[in-house]
Amino acid sequence: GAATLTGGNVHVLTPIDVPDSQATLALASLAGYVLVSISNTQKFYWLNPGETTIDALNFAEKESAPDNIIDMQTAGDFVFIAGNGSTEAWYSTGDALAIFAPSQGATRDRGVVTGTLVTLGGNNLAFISNDLKVYALSGAQPECISNRGLEERIRRWFRAQQGLTP
């Protein structure tokens, strides 16, 4: 017919309003949902699949320690929600009333340095922890994979970022 489609083949990012105009920090996706962490809090919202508006009631909070969320990363069937003092694994429950839940026994007493949480494939993660060592996370507890030389380089870089001498 005479129908015309517009905007095709145009890649555009459209901003999405966050309840109460809160500042966001990290994004992750799991089971078709997009998770959005709120800066300087333990709170995250999720955007339902196919929707472009966040429902103000679609939120949860990191529970294991009183540290703010600084990064989130999806690995396998989990989203790892990391603060500067702890990391939690959350999963999609499939329950419409409680869409996400923390995995029992999957809380780690290691936080992350902002911007260092990466997925290595499958359920494997790596990160620089708050003790400035590199850890791999593929099982029950993080395993230190750095050596003293690398740790010293990280320490010097970290101090330089803070404007301090090594």
C-alpha positions as CSV (number, residue, x, y, z in Angstrom):
1,G,0.0,0.0,0.0
2,A,0.9,3.6,0.5
3,A,2.3,3.2,4.0
4,T,5.7,4.8,4.7
5,L,8.1,3.7,7.5
6,T,10.3,6.4,9.0
7,G,13.4,6.2,11.1
8,G,14.5,2.9,9.7
9,N,18.2,2.0,9.7
10,V,18.9,4.9,12.2
11,H,20.7,4.0,15.4
12,V,19.5,6.3,18.1
13,L,19.9,6.1,21.9
14,T,16.8,7.3,23.6
15,P,17.1,8.4,27.3
16,I,14.9,6.6,29.8
17,D,13.7,8.4,32.8
18,V,14.7,7.0,36.2
19,P,12.2,7.4,39.1
20,D,12.7,10.6,41.0
21,S,15.4,11.7,38.5
22,Q,18.1,9.7,40.4
23,A,21.6,9.5,38.9
24,T,22.6,6.1,37.5
25,L,25.9,4.3,37.6
26,A,25.9,0.8,36.1
27,L,23.8,-1.3,33.7
28,A,23.5,-5.0,33.3
29,S,21.0,-7.3,31.5
30,L,19.6,-10.6,32.6
31,A,16.8,-12.7,31.3
32,G,15.6,-9.9,29.0
33,Y,15.5,-7.3,31.9
34,V,17.9,-4.3,32.1
35,L,19.1,-3.6,35.6
36,V,20.1,0.0,36.4
37,S,22.0,0.9,39.6
38,I,21.5,4.2,41.4
39,S,24.6,6.2,42.3
40,N,25.6,6.3,45.9
41,T,23.0,3.7,47.0
42,Q,22.5,0.0,47.4
43,K,19.4,0.2,45.1
44,F,18.9,-1.0,41.6
45,Y,15.8,-0.8,39.3
46,W,14.9,-3.0,36.4
47,L,13.3,-2.3,33.1
48,N,10.9,-5.0,31.9
49,P,11.5,-6.6,28.6
50,G,10.1,-4.6,25.7
51,E,9.3,-1.6,27.9
52,T,10.8,1.9,27.8
53,T,9.7,3.1,31.2
54,I,11.0,2.0,34.6
55,D,8.2,1.3,37.0
56,A,9.1,3.0,40.3
57,L,8.1,-0.2,42.2
58,N,10.6,-2.4,40.2
59,F,13.6,-2.1,42.5
60,A,15.6,-4.1,45.0
61,E,18.7,-3.5,47.1
62,K,22.0,-5.2,47.6
63,E,21.6,-6.8,51.0
64,S,24.8,-8.4,52.3
65,A,26.8,-5.4,53.4
66,P,26.2,-1.6,53.8
67,D,28.2,-0.6,50.7
68,N,27.0,1.1,47.6
69,I,26.7,-0.5,44.3
70,I,29.7,0.5,42.1
71,D,29.4,-2.0,39.3
72,M,27.3,-4.8,37.8
73,Q,28.2,-7.5,35.4
74,T,26.3,-10.5,33.9
75,A,28.0,-13.9,33.8
76,G,26.0,-16.9,32.8
77,D,22.6,-17.0,34.6
78,F,23.7,-14.4,37.3
79,V,24.2,-10.7,37.5
80,F,27.0,-9.9,39.9
81,I,26.3,-6.7,41.9
82,A,29.5,-5.3,43.4
83,G,30.1,-2.7,46.0
84,N,33.5,-1.6,47.4
85,G,33.2,-4.1,50.2
86,S,31.2,-7.1,48.9
87,T,29.8,-8.7,45.8
88,E,26.5,-10.6,45.4
89,A,25.2,-12.9,42.7
90,W,21.5,-12.3,41.8
91,Y,19.4,-14.4,39.5
92,S,16.0,-14.2,37.7
93,T,13.5,-16.2,39.7
94,G,10.8,-16.5,37.0
95,D,8.3,-15.4,39.6
96,A,6.3,-12.3,38.6
97,L,6.0,-11.1,42.2
98,A,9.7,-11.4,43.0
99,I,11.6,-11.2,39.7
100,F,15.1,-11.1,41.1
101,A,16.7,-12.7,44.2
102,P,20.2,-13.0,45.7
103,S,21.7,-16.5,45.3
104,Q,22.0,-18.1,48.7
105,G,25.7,-18.6,49.7
106,A,26.9,-16.5,46.7
107,T,28.0,-13.4,48.6
108,R,31.7,-12.6,48.5
109,D,33.5,-10.5,51.1
110,R,35.5,-8.8,48.3
111,G,34.5,-5.5,46.8
112,V,35.7,-4.1,43.5
113,V,37.6,-1.1,42.3
114,T,35.3,0.9,40.0
115,G,35.5,-0.1,36.4
116,T,37.5,-3.3,36.9
117,L,34.7,-6.0,37.0
118,V,34.9,-8.0,33.7
119,T,33.3,-11.2,32.4
120,L,35.8,-13.8,31.2
121,G,33.2,-16.0,29.7
122,G,30.6,-18.4,31.1
123,N,30.3,-17.8,34.9
124,N,33.8,-16.5,35.2
125,L,34.7,-12.9,36.3
126,A,37.8,-11.0,37.2
127,F,38.3,-7.8,39.1
128,I,40.7,-5.7,41.1
129,S,39.5,-5.9,44.7
130,N,39.5,-3.2,47.4
131,D,42.8,-4.7,48.6
132,L,44.3,-3.9,45.2
133,K,44.8,-7.5,44.2
134,V,43.4,-9.2,41.1
135,Y,40.9,-11.9,41.7
136,A,39.2,-14.5,39.5
137,L,35.7,-15.6,40.5
138,S,34.5,-18.9,39.0
139,G,33.6,-20.9,42.1
140,A,32.5,-20.4,45.7
141,Q,35.2,-17.9,46.6
142,P,37.4,-15.4,44.7
143,E,40.9,-16.7,44.0
144,C,43.8,-14.2,44.0
145,I,45.5,-14.5,40.6
146,S,47.9,-11.5,40.8
147,N,51.5,-11.5,42.0
148,R,53.4,-9.0,44.1
149,G,54.8,-7.2,41.0
150,L,51.4,-6.7,39.5
151,E,50.0,-5.6,42.8
152,E,52.7,-3.0,43.2
153,R,52.0,-1.6,39.7
154,I,48.2,-1.4,40.6
155,R,49.0,0.3,43.9
156,R,51.2,2.9,42.2
157,W,48.6,3.5,39.5
158,F,45.9,3.8,42.1
159,R,47.9,6.3,44.1
160,A,48.8,8.3,41.0
161,Q,45.0,8.6,40.2
162,Q,44.5,10.1,43.6
163,G,47.3,12.6,43.0
164,L,49.7,10.9,45.5
165,T,53.3,10.0,45.0
166,P,53.9,6.2,44.7
